[in-house]
Protein backbone atom coordinates (compact mmCIF):
# COMPACT_ATOMS: atom_id res chain seq x y z
CA UNK A 1 0.00 0.00 0.00
CA UNK A 2 1.24 3.42 -0.95
CA UNK A 3 -0.58 5.93 1.22
CA UNK A 4 0.16 9.05 -0.80
CA UNK A 5 3.92 8.84 -0.34
CA UNK A 6 6.15 11.49 -1.86
CA UNK A 7 9.21 9.32 -2.43
CA UNK A 8 9.81 6.58 -5.00
CA UNK A 9 8.98 3.57 -2.79
CA UNK A 10 5.90 2.65 -4.86
CA UNK A 11 7.86 2.77 -8.10
CA UNK A 12 10.68 0.66 -6.60
CA UNK A 13 8.15 -1.91 -5.36
CA UNK A 14 6.45 -2.03 -8.77
CA UNK A 15 9.84 -2.55 -10.45
CA UNK A 16 10.34 -5.52 -8.11
CA UNK A 17 7.05 -6.98 -9.44
CA UNK A 18 5.01 -6.10 -6.36
CA UNK A 19 1.36 -5.22 -6.80
CA UNK A 20 1.13 -1.61 -5.60
CA UNK A 21 -2.12 0.05 -4.63
CA UNK A 22 -1.77 3.80 -4.37
CA UNK A 23 -3.94 6.21 -2.45
CA UNK A 24 -3.37 9.59 -4.07
CA UNK A 25 -3.57 11.50 -0.80
CA UNK A 26 -2.35 10.31 2.59
CA UNK A 27 -5.53 9.06 4.23
CA UNK A 28 -4.03 7.47 7.34
CA UNK A 29 -2.51 4.13 8.22
CA UNK A 30 -5.86 2.58 9.11
CA UNK A 31 -7.39 3.49 5.76
CA UNK A 32 -4.31 2.20 3.91
CA UNK A 33 -4.29 -1.13 5.75
CA UNK A 34 -8.04 -1.63 5.38
CA UNK A 35 -7.76 -0.91 1.65
CA UNK A 36 -4.89 -3.37 1.31
CA UNK A 37 -6.70 -6.06 3.29
CA UNK A 38 -9.81 -5.80 1.13
CA UNK A 39 -7.72 -5.94 -2.06
CA UNK A 40 -5.76 -8.97 -0.85
CA UNK A 41 -6.34 -12.60 -1.71
CA UNK A 42 -3.56 -14.34 0.19
CA UNK A 43 -3.97 -17.01 2.84
CA UNK A 44 -1.64 -15.09 5.18
CA UNK A 45 -1.14 -11.34 5.17
CA UNK A 46 2.12 -9.79 6.34
CA UNK A 47 2.14 -6.24 7.68
CA UNK A 48 5.44 -4.38 7.65
CA UNK A 49 5.93 -0.62 7.77
CA UNK A 50 8.21 0.97 5.18
CA UNK A 51 10.30 2.97 7.65
CA UNK A 52 13.04 0.34 7.93
CA UNK A 53 12.53 -0.26 11.65
CA UNK A 54 11.58 -3.90 11.12
CA UNK A 55 13.73 -6.45 9.31
CA UNK A 56 12.00 -8.11 6.33
CA UNK A 57 14.38 -11.07 6.82
CA UNK A 58 12.27 -11.92 9.91
CA UNK A 59 9.09 -12.42 7.85
CA UNK A 60 9.71 -16.20 7.55
CA UNK A 61 9.94 -16.45 11.36
CA UNK A 62 6.47 -14.92 11.71
CA UNK A 63 5.05 -16.98 8.85
CA UNK A 64 6.48 -20.21 10.30
CA UNK A 65 4.54 -19.55 13.52
CA UNK A 66 1.25 -19.09 11.64
CA UNK A 67 -0.97 -22.14 11.27
CA UNK A 68 -4.61 -23.24 11.41
CA UNK A 69 -4.58 -22.92 15.23
CA UNK A 70 -3.01 -19.44 15.25
CA UNK A 71 -4.94 -16.58 13.68
CA UNK A 72 -2.42 -13.82 14.27
CA UNK A 73 1.31 -13.66 14.91
CA UNK A 74 2.42 -10.43 16.51
CA UNK A 75 6.05 -9.38 16.10
CA UNK A 76 6.84 -8.00 19.54
CA UNK A 77 9.51 -5.34 19.76
CA UNK A 78 9.46 -5.64 23.54
CA UNK A 79 10.27 -9.37 23.53
CA UNK A 80 13.10 -8.99 21.01
CA UNK A 81 16.11 -6.74 20.71
CA UNK A 82 15.46 -3.03 20.47
CA UNK A 83 18.33 -0.98 19.06
CA UNK A 84 19.18 2.20 20.94
CA UNK A 85 17.10 5.03 19.47
CA UNK A 86 14.50 2.70 17.94
CA UNK A 87 11.78 4.18 20.14
CA UNK A 88 11.68 7.40 22.14
CA UNK A 89 11.22 7.26 25.90
CA UNK A 90 7.75 8.86 25.77
CA UNK A 91 6.62 6.42 23.05
CA UNK A 92 8.10 3.47 24.95
CA UNK A 93 6.30 4.48 28.15
CA UNK A 94 3.04 5.24 26.29
CA UNK A 95 3.12 1.91 24.47
CA UNK A 96 3.67 -0.01 27.72
CA UNK A 97 0.85 1.92 29.40
CA UNK A 98 -1.58 1.34 26.53
CA UNK A 99 -0.59 -2.32 26.34
CA UNK A 100 -1.19 -2.69 30.09
CA UNK A 101 -4.66 -1.15 29.77
CA UNK A 102 -5.40 -3.42 26.81
CA UNK A 103 -4.30 -6.50 28.77
CA UNK A 104 -6.49 -5.51 31.73
CA UNK A 105 -9.51 -4.93 29.50
CA UNK A 106 -9.12 -8.12 27.46
CA UNK A 107 -7.56 -10.47 30.03
CA UNK A 108 -4.49 -11.06 27.87
CA UNK A 109 -0.73 -10.94 28.25
CA UNK A 110 0.19 -9.20 25.01
CA UNK A 111 3.49 -7.29 25.17
CA UNK A 112 3.12 -5.06 22.09
CA UNK A 113 -0.42 -4.09 21.10
CA UNK A 114 0.89 -1.50 18.65
CA UNK A 115 3.09 -3.92 16.71
CA UNK A 116 3.01 -2.95 13.05
CA UNK A 117 4.98 -6.08 12.10
CA UNK A 118 2.55 -8.99 12.14
CA UNK A 119 0.95 -11.81 10.21
CA UNK A 120 -2.79 -12.50 10.16
CA UNK A 121 -4.98 -15.10 8.50
CA UNK A 122 -6.12 -13.40 5.29
CA UNK A 123 -9.63 -14.85 5.33
CA UNK A 124 -10.09 -13.59 8.88
CA UNK A 125 -8.65 -10.14 8.12
CA UNK A 126 -11.01 -9.70 5.17
CA UNK A 127 -13.98 -10.66 7.40
CA UNK A 128 -13.15 -8.26 10.24
CA UNK A 129 -15.34 -5.13 10.26
CA UNK A 130 -12.42 -2.73 10.63
CA UNK A 131 -13.16 1.00 10.87
CA UNK A 132 -9.92 2.60 12.07
CA UNK A 133 -8.58 5.58 10.20
CA UNK A 134 -5.14 5.97 11.75
CA UNK A 135 -2.65 4.22 14.05
CA UNK A 136 -5.36 2.61 16.17
CA UNK A 137 -5.75 -0.01 13.42
CA UNK A 138 -3.31 -2.42 15.11
CA UNK A 139 -5.23 -2.28 18.38
CA UNK A 140 -8.59 -2.68 16.66
CA UNK A 141 -7.40 -5.66 14.64
CA UNK A 142 -5.92 -7.35 17.72
CA UNK A 143 -9.03 -6.72 19.83
CA UNK A 144 -11.39 -8.08 17.17
CA UNK A 145 -9.34 -11.24 16.73
CA UNK A 146 -9.25 -11.85 20.49
CA UNK A 147 -12.96 -11.06 20.90
CA UNK A 148 -13.67 -13.87 18.45
CA UNK A 149 -11.84 -16.24 20.79
CA UNK A 150 -9.05 -16.81 18.29
CA UNK A 151 -5.42 -17.44 19.13
CA UNK A 152 -2.79 -14.72 18.95
CA UNK A 153 0.86 -15.46 19.65
CA UNK A 154 3.84 -13.17 19.89
CA UNK A 155 7.27 -13.72 18.42
CA UNK A 156 10.29 -11.61 19.40
CA UNK A 157 11.50 -9.35 16.59
CA UNK A 158 14.33 -6.87 16.33
CA UNK A 159 13.61 -3.17 16.13
CA UNK A 160 15.97 -0.64 14.56
CA UNK A 161 16.17 3.12 14.28
CA UNK A 162 13.99 4.63 11.58
CA UNK A 163 15.85 4.39 8.28
CA UNK A 164 13.43 6.34 6.10
CA UNK A 165 10.69 8.92 6.24
CA UNK A 166 9.14 10.72 9.17
CA UNK A 167 6.17 9.78 11.28
CA UNK A 168 2.98 11.75 11.64
CA UNK A 169 2.13 9.87 14.86
CA UNK A 170 1.05 12.39 17.48
CA UNK A 171 1.41 11.00 20.99
CA UNK A 172 -1.61 12.59 22.64
CA UNK A 173 -3.98 12.60 19.67
CA UNK A 174 -3.17 9.08 18.50
CA UNK A 175 -2.81 7.76 22.05
CA UNK A 176 -6.34 8.92 22.84
CA UNK A 177 -7.63 7.34 19.60
CA UNK A 178 -5.99 4.05 20.62
CA UNK A 179 -7.48 4.20 24.12
CA UNK A 180 -10.92 4.98 22.68
CA UNK A 181 -10.56 1.95 20.40
CA UNK A 182 -9.66 -0.30 23.35
CA UNK A 183 -12.72 0.79 25.34
CA UNK A 184 -15.02 0.68 22.29
CA UNK A 185 -13.94 -2.84 21.41
CA UNK A 186 -14.14 -3.98 25.02
CA UNK A 187 -17.81 -3.04 25.38
CA UNK A 188 -18.86 -3.94 21.83
CA UNK A 189 -20.55 -7.27 21.31
CA UNK A 190 -18.28 -9.85 19.71
KEKEMI-189636 format. One record per residue (C-alpha): residue in one letter; x, y, z. Coordinates in steps of 0.5 Angstrom, whole numbers, plus 2048, in hexadecimal, padded with zeros to 3 digits. Layout:
% KEKEMI-189636
<r><rokol>A</rokol><u>X</u><v>Y</v><w>Z</w></r>
...
//
This chain:
% KEKEMI-189636
<r><rokol>X</rokol><u>800</u><v>800</v><w>800</w></r>
<r><rokol>X</rokol><u>802</u><v>807</v><w>7FE</w></r>
<r><rokol>X</rokol><u>7FF</u><v>80C</v><w>802</w></r>
<r><rokol>X</rokol><u>800</u><v>812</v><w>7FE</w></r>
<r><rokol>X</rokol><u>808</u><v>812</v><w>7FF</w></r>
<r><rokol>X</rokol><u>80C</u><v>817</v><w>7FC</w></r>
<r><rokol>X</rokol><u>812</u><v>813</v><w>7FB</w></r>
<r><rokol>X</rokol><u>814</u><v>80D</v><w>7F6</w></r>
<r><rokol>X</rokol><u>812</u><v>807</v><w>7FA</w></r>
<r><rokol>X</rokol><u>80C</u><v>805</v><w>7F6</w></r>
<r><rokol>X</rokol><u>810</u><v>806</v><w>7F0</w></r>
<r><rokol>X</rokol><u>815</u><v>801</v><w>7F3</w></r>
<r><rokol>X</rokol><u>810</u><v>7FC</v><w>7F5</w></r>
<r><rokol>X</rokol><u>80D</u><v>7FC</v><w>7EE</w></r>
<r><rokol>X</rokol><u>814</u><v>7FB</v><w>7EB</w></r>
<r><rokol>X</rokol><u>815</u><v>7F5</v><w>7F0</w></r>
<r><rokol>X</rokol><u>80E</u><v>7F2</v><w>7ED</w></r>
<r><rokol>X</rokol><u>80A</u><v>7F4</v><w>7F3</w></r>
<r><rokol>X</rokol><u>803</u><v>7F6</v><w>7F2</w></r>
<r><rokol>X</rokol><u>802</u><v>7FD</v><w>7F5</w></r>
<r><rokol>X</rokol><u>7FC</u><v>800</v><w>7F7</w></r>
<r><rokol>X</rokol><u>7FC</u><v>808</v><w>7F7</w></r>
<r><rokol>X</rokol><u>7F8</u><v>80C</v><w>7FB</w></r>
<r><rokol>X</rokol><u>7F9</u><v>813</v><w>7F8</w></r>
<r><rokol>X</rokol><u>7F9</u><v>817</v><w>7FE</w></r>
<r><rokol>X</rokol><u>7FB</u><v>815</v><w>805</w></r>
<r><rokol>X</rokol><u>7F5</u><v>812</v><w>808</w></r>
<r><rokol>X</rokol><u>7F8</u><v>80F</v><w>80F</w></r>
<r><rokol>X</rokol><u>7FB</u><v>808</v><w>810</w></r>
<r><rokol>X</rokol><u>7F4</u><v>805</v><w>812</w></r>
<r><rokol>X</rokol><u>7F1</u><v>807</v><w>80C</w></r>
<r><rokol>X</rokol><u>7F7</u><v>804</v><w>808</w></r>
<r><rokol>X</rokol><u>7F7</u><v>7FE</v><w>80C</w></r>
<r><rokol>X</rokol><u>7F0</u><v>7FD</v><w>80B</w></r>
<r><rokol>X</rokol><u>7F0</u><v>7FE</v><w>803</w></r>
<r><rokol>X</rokol><u>7F6</u><v>7F9</v><w>803</w></r>
<r><rokol>X</rokol><u>7F3</u><v>7F4</v><w>807</w></r>
<r><rokol>X</rokol><u>7EC</u><v>7F4</v><w>802</w></r>
<r><rokol>X</rokol><u>7F1</u><v>7F4</v><w>7FC</w></r>
<r><rokol>X</rokol><u>7F4</u><v>7EE</v><w>7FE</w></r>
<r><rokol>X</rokol><u>7F3</u><v>7E7</v><w>7FD</w></r>
<r><rokol>X</rokol><u>7F9</u><v>7E3</v><w>800</w></r>
<r><rokol>X</rokol><u>7F8</u><v>7DE</v><w>806</w></r>
<r><rokol>X</rokol><u>7FD</u><v>7E2</v><w>80A</w></r>
<r><rokol>X</rokol><u>7FE</u><v>7E9</v><w>80A</w></r>
<r><rokol>X</rokol><u>804</u><v>7EC</v><w>80D</w></r>
<r><rokol>X</rokol><u>804</u><v>7F4</v><w>80F</w></r>
<r><rokol>X</rokol><u>80B</u><v>7F7</v><w>80F</w></r>
<r><rokol>X</rokol><u>80C</u><v>7FF</v><w>810</w></r>
<r><rokol>X</rokol><u>810</u><v>802</v><w>80A</w></r>
<r><rokol>X</rokol><u>815</u><v>806</v><w>80F</w></r>
<r><rokol>X</rokol><u>81A</u><v>801</v><w>810</w></r>
<r><rokol>X</rokol><u>819</u><v>7FF</v><w>817</w></r>
<r><rokol>X</rokol><u>817</u><v>7F8</v><w>816</w></r>
<r><rokol>X</rokol><u>81B</u><v>7F3</v><w>813</w></r>
<r><rokol>X</rokol><u>818</u><v>7F0</v><w>80D</w></r>
<r><rokol>X</rokol><u>81D</u><v>7EA</v><w>80E</w></r>
<r><rokol>X</rokol><u>819</u><v>7E8</v><w>814</w></r>
<r><rokol>X</rokol><u>812</u><v>7E7</v><w>810</w></r>
<r><rokol>X</rokol><u>813</u><v>7E0</v><w>80F</w></r>
<r><rokol>X</rokol><u>814</u><v>7DF</v><w>817</w></r>
<r><rokol>X</rokol><u>80D</u><v>7E2</v><w>817</w></r>
<r><rokol>X</rokol><u>80A</u><v>7DE</v><w>812</w></r>
<r><rokol>X</rokol><u>80D</u><v>7D8</v><w>815</w></r>
<r><rokol>X</rokol><u>809</u><v>7D9</v><w>81B</w></r>
<r><rokol>X</rokol><u>802</u><v>7DA</v><w>817</w></r>
<r><rokol>X</rokol><u>7FE</u><v>7D4</v><w>817</w></r>
<r><rokol>X</rokol><u>7F7</u><v>7D2</v><w>817</w></r>
<r><rokol>X</rokol><u>7F7</u><v>7D2</v><w>81E</w></r>
<r><rokol>X</rokol><u>7FA</u><v>7D9</v><w>81E</w></r>
<r><rokol>X</rokol><u>7F6</u><v>7DF</v><w>81B</w></r>
<r><rokol>X</rokol><u>7FB</u><v>7E4</v><w>81D</w></r>
<r><rokol>X</rokol><u>803</u><v>7E5</v><w>81E</w></r>
<r><rokol>X</rokol><u>805</u><v>7EB</v><w>821</w></r>
<r><rokol>X</rokol><u>80C</u><v>7ED</v><w>820</w></r>
<r><rokol>X</rokol><u>80E</u><v>7F0</v><w>827</w></r>
<r><rokol>X</rokol><u>813</u><v>7F5</v><w>828</w></r>
<r><rokol>X</rokol><u>813</u><v>7F5</v><w>82F</w></r>
<r><rokol>X</rokol><u>815</u><v>7ED</v><w>82F</w></r>
<r><rokol>X</rokol><u>81A</u><v>7EE</v><w>82A</w></r>
<r><rokol>X</rokol><u>820</u><v>7F3</v><w>829</w></r>
<r><rokol>X</rokol><u>81F</u><v>7FA</v><w>829</w></r>
<r><rokol>X</rokol><u>825</u><v>7FE</v><w>826</w></r>
<r><rokol>X</rokol><u>826</u><v>804</v><w>82A</w></r>
<r><rokol>X</rokol><u>822</u><v>80A</v><w>827</w></r>
<r><rokol>X</rokol><u>81D</u><v>805</v><w>824</w></r>
<r><rokol>X</rokol><u>818</u><v>808</v><w>828</w></r>
<r><rokol>X</rokol><u>817</u><v>80F</v><w>82C</w></r>
<r><rokol>X</rokol><u>816</u><v>80F</v><w>834</w></r>
<r><rokol>X</rokol><u>80F</u><v>812</v><w>834</w></r>
<r><rokol>X</rokol><u>80D</u><v>80D</v><w>82E</w></r>
<r><rokol>X</rokol><u>810</u><v>807</v><w>832</w></r>
<r><rokol>X</rokol><u>80D</u><v>809</v><w>838</w></r>
<r><rokol>X</rokol><u>806</u><v>80A</v><w>835</w></r>
<r><rokol>X</rokol><u>806</u><v>804</v><w>831</w></r>
<r><rokol>X</rokol><u>807</u><v>800</v><w>837</w></r>
<r><rokol>X</rokol><u>802</u><v>804</v><w>83B</w></r>
<r><rokol>X</rokol><u>7FD</u><v>803</v><w>835</w></r>
<r><rokol>X</rokol><u>7FF</u><v>7FB</v><w>835</w></r>
<r><rokol>X</rokol><u>7FE</u><v>7FB</v><w>83C</w></r>
<r><rokol>X</rokol><u>7F7</u><v>7FE</v><w>83C</w></r>
<r><rokol>X</rokol><u>7F5</u><v>7F9</v><w>836</w></r>
<r><rokol>X</rokol><u>7F7</u><v>7F3</v><w>83A</w></r>
<r><rokol>X</rokol><u>7F3</u><v>7F5</v><w>83F</w></r>
<r><rokol>X</rokol><u>7ED</u><v>7F6</v><w>83B</w></r>
<r><rokol>X</rokol><u>7EE</u><v>7F0</v><w>837</w></r>
<r><rokol>X</rokol><u>7F1</u><v>7EB</v><w>83C</w></r>
<r><rokol>X</rokol><u>7F7</u><v>7EA</v><w>838</w></r>
<r><rokol>X</rokol><u>7FF</u><v>7EA</v><w>839</w></r>
<r><rokol>X</rokol><u>800</u><v>7EE</v><w>832</w></r>
<r><rokol>X</rokol><u>807</u><v>7F1</v><w>832</w></r>
<r><rokol>X</rokol><u>806</u><v>7F6</v><w>82C</w></r>
<r><rokol>X</rokol><u>7FF</u><v>7F8</v><w>82A</w></r>
<r><rokol>X</rokol><u>802</u><v>7FD</v><w>825</w></r>
<r><rokol>X</rokol><u>806</u><v>7F8</v><w>821</w></r>
<r><rokol>X</rokol><u>806</u><v>7FA</v><w>81A</w></r>
<r><rokol>X</rokol><u>80A</u><v>7F4</v><w>818</w></r>
<r><rokol>X</rokol><u>805</u><v>7EE</v><w>818</w></r>
<r><rokol>X</rokol><u>802</u><v>7E8</v><w>814</w></r>
<r><rokol>X</rokol><u>7FA</u><v>7E7</v><w>814</w></r>
<r><rokol>X</rokol><u>7F6</u><v>7E2</v><w>811</w></r>
<r><rokol>X</rokol><u>7F4</u><v>7E5</v><w>80B</w></r>
<r><rokol>X</rokol><u>7ED</u><v>7E2</v><w>80B</w></r>
<r><rokol>X</rokol><u>7EC</u><v>7E5</v><w>812</w></r>
<r><rokol>X</rokol><u>7EF</u><v>7EC</v><w>810</w></r>
<r><rokol>X</rokol><u>7EA</u><v>7ED</v><w>80A</w></r>
<r><rokol>X</rokol><u>7E4</u><v>7EB</v><w>80F</w></r>
<r><rokol>X</rokol><u>7E6</u><v>7EF</v><w>814</w></r>
<r><rokol>X</rokol><u>7E1</u><v>7F6</v><w>815</w></r>
<r><rokol>X</rokol><u>7E7</u><v>7FB</v><w>815</w></r>
<r><rokol>X</rokol><u>7E6</u><v>802</v><w>816</w></r>
<r><rokol>X</rokol><u>7EC</u><v>805</v><w>818</w></r>
<r><rokol>X</rokol><u>7EF</u><v>80B</v><w>814</w></r>
<r><rokol>X</rokol><u>7F6</u><v>80C</v><w>818</w></r>
<r><rokol>X</rokol><u>7FB</u><v>808</v><w>81C</w></r>
<r><rokol>X</rokol><u>7F5</u><v>805</v><w>820</w></r>
<r><rokol>X</rokol><u>7F5</u><v>800</v><w>81B</w></r>
<r><rokol>X</rokol><u>7F9</u><v>7FB</v><w>81E</w></r>
<r><rokol>X</rokol><u>7F6</u><v>7FB</v><w>825</w></r>
<r><rokol>X</rokol><u>7EF</u><v>7FB</v><w>821</w></r>
<r><rokol>X</rokol><u>7F1</u><v>7F5</v><w>81D</w></r>
<r><rokol>X</rokol><u>7F4</u><v>7F1</v><w>823</w></r>
<r><rokol>X</rokol><u>7EE</u><v>7F3</v><w>828</w></r>
<r><rokol>X</rokol><u>7E9</u><v>7F0</v><w>822</w></r>
<r><rokol>X</rokol><u>7ED</u><v>7EA</v><w>821</w></r>
<r><rokol>X</rokol><u>7EE</u><v>7E8</v><w>829</w></r>
<r><rokol>X</rokol><u>7E6</u><v>7EA</v><w>82A</w></r>
<r><rokol>X</rokol><u>7E5</u><v>7E4</v><w>825</w></r>
<r><rokol>X</rokol><u>7E8</u><v>7E0</v><w>82A</w></r>
<r><rokol>X</rokol><u>7EE</u><v>7DE</v><w>825</w></r>
<r><rokol>X</rokol><u>7F5</u><v>7DD</v><w>826</w></r>
<r><rokol>X</rokol><u>7FA</u><v>7E3</v><w>826</w></r>
<r><rokol>X</rokol><u>802</u><v>7E1</v><w>827</w></r>
<r><rokol>X</rokol><u>808</u><v>7E6</v><w>828</w></r>
<r><rokol>X</rokol><u>80F</u><v>7E5</v><w>825</w></r>
<r><rokol>X</rokol><u>815</u><v>7E9</v><w>827</w></r>
<r><rokol>X</rokol><u>817</u><v>7ED</v><w>821</w></r>
<r><rokol>X</rokol><u>81D</u><v>7F2</v><w>821</w></r>
<r><rokol>X</rokol><u>81B</u><v>7FA</v><w>820</w></r>
<r><rokol>X</rokol><u>820</u><v>7FF</v><w>81D</w></r>
<r><rokol>X</rokol><u>820</u><v>806</v><w>81D</w></r>
<r><rokol>X</rokol><u>81C</u><v>809</v><w>817</w></r>
<r><rokol>X</rokol><u>820</u><v>809</v><w>811</w></r>
<r><rokol>X</rokol><u>81B</u><v>80D</v><w>80C</w></r>
<r><rokol>X</rokol><u>815</u><v>812</v><w>80C</w></r>
<r><rokol>X</rokol><u>812</u><v>815</v><w>812</w></r>
<r><rokol>X</rokol><u>80C</u><v>814</v><w>817</w></r>
<r><rokol>X</rokol><u>806</u><v>817</v><w>817</w></r>
<r><rokol>X</rokol><u>804</u><v>814</v><w>81E</w></r>
<r><rokol>X</rokol><u>802</u><v>819</v><w>823</w></r>
<r><rokol>X</rokol><u>803</u><v>816</v><w>82A</w></r>
<r><rokol>X</rokol><u>7FD</u><v>819</v><w>82D</w></r>
<r><rokol>X</rokol><u>7F8</u><v>819</v><w>827</w></r>
<r><rokol>X</rokol><u>7FA</u><v>812</v><w>825</w></r>
<r><rokol>X</rokol><u>7FA</u><v>810</v><w>82C</w></r>
<r><rokol>X</rokol><u>7F3</u><v>812</v><w>82E</w></r>
<r><rokol>X</rokol><u>7F1</u><v>80F</v><w>827</w></r>
<r><rokol>X</rokol><u>7F4</u><v>808</v><w>829</w></r>
<r><rokol>X</rokol><u>7F1</u><v>808</v><w>830</w></r>
<r><rokol>X</rokol><u>7EA</u><v>80A</v><w>82D</w></r>
<r><rokol>X</rokol><u>7EB</u><v>804</v><w>829</w></r>
<r><rokol>X</rokol><u>7ED</u><v>7FF</v><w>82F</w></r>
<r><rokol>X</rokol><u>7E7</u><v>802</v><w>833</w></r>
<r><rokol>X</rokol><u>7E2</u><v>801</v><w>82D</w></r>
<r><rokol>X</rokol><u>7E4</u><v>7FA</v><w>82B</w></r>
<r><rokol>X</rokol><u>7E4</u><v>7F8</v><w>832</w></r>
<r><rokol>X</rokol><u>7DC</u><v>7FA</v><w>833</w></r>
<r><rokol>X</rokol><u>7DA</u><v>7F8</v><w>82C</w></r>
<r><rokol>X</rokol><u>7D7</u><v>7F1</v><w>82B</w></r>
<r><rokol>X</rokol><u>7DB</u><v>7EC</v><w>827</w></r>
//
